[in-house]
């Protein structure tokens, strides 16, 4: 079902802020930055590994957000999804240009497909794993390993779902199904565990 | 429910659809509330997962550097999008989005437009809604903004203000505990508005709240969307409607009804009125 309740007012405000930024309102843009820069920076670091690169890419993403805010269409996505898509595309372009090995994410309990990482990424992911393992063990533990692997690769790497299928040595249809069940299952699990 | 539509929604949210399929799915979102609902579910999962990442504060001064880049790009000219996008089109998209995204309810408002074109003297209609009656007020838009963007911003700001401080509403509301109630703001010039509802009764499985606007003079009914109140009895939503056909009348009525979700493309209210004037 559609998420109801108090968040709707926050989303309405975010839509309004993007509208104002799209009309050239710099103050509204600063409020957009204040809301999204933290989670987007965390996502950029996860995607590209190097915090310095992530900072540059976050800059690029916010310039794109400013320049495209008027084209945002609330019928198609929530504001947060829209800015995440802009950032992910920016980071993925960067990764592909640098021909780096795609970043993958280890599963918190070690189950599922092993992460395919090397060098600096391995260090970063090990650190992140320490930070996240406890936090996510409850949320992700109930999601079967295959679903977790597919979802995390879809979220935090530059792989297409077809490439994820090859990586996991599964039929594309299976991987698409895993991504779906993983994403919806994650939401259900987190909702159930929310205070 | 495990359908290909769920898969499409998830792949769409994760930006995993090829360009053509993405465009096709976005077209579907404009007309298929079920697809919108699934996208919202997937978006909730995406947002939660990202917010579970180890928190990281962006470097101090980063915003300043971004703004320097913006200034270099836009010196002497507004952002490209502000020049190139028709404001009315953007506003219409947000409003329609709200009508799809939002969803359900029944509100009835009555309003008098005093025989003038809204664009000549722009006003916001404020309507207090409870069970069986409406209370109306009109507020002039500050500065008589000509652009749709400016009107939308004022409308959104008012909606947000009343949501935070309902005591500021210029219309009287029922006291808490007296059943469903809410308020609506409507800009007749842009045919969009916001509606806040609370304490609505839970709908039975297979039912949903619909918002309607009726032209009392012509009898024309406009559907303003379905209110997505599942699991909650309150919320603040956008809505928008198609422009009224024919000459404008002096009076509009708003109401929220409970409708059967199995009936596709309902064009008129058939179900029980839960907010607004029951005599409409």
Interface residues (C-beta under 8 A of the other chain):
Chain A: X1 X2 X3 X4 X5 X6 X8 X9 X12 X13 X15 X16 X19 X20 X22 X23 X24 X26 X29 X30 X33 X37 X38 X39 X41 X42 X43 X45 X46 X51 X55 X58 X59 X62 X63 X66 X67 X68 X69 X70 X71 X73 X74 X75 X76 X77 X78 X80 X81 X84 X85 X88 X89 X128 X131 X132 X135 X136 X139 X151 X154 X155 X160 X161 X176 X177 X179 X180 X181 X183 X184 X186 X187 X190 X191
Chain B: X2 X6 X7 X9 X10 X11 X13 X14 X15 X16 X26 X29 X30 X36 X37 X39 X40 X41 X42 X43 X44 X45 X46 X47 X48 X49 X50 X51 X52 X53 X54 X55 X56 X57 X58 X59 X62 X63 X65 X66 X67 X69 X70 X73 X78 X79 X80 X81 X82 X84 X85 X87 X90 X91 X93 X94 X96 X97 X98 X100 X101 X102 X103 X147 X149 X150 X152 X153 X156 X157 X159 X160 X163 X194 X228 X229 X230 X231 X232 X234 X235 X236 X237 X238
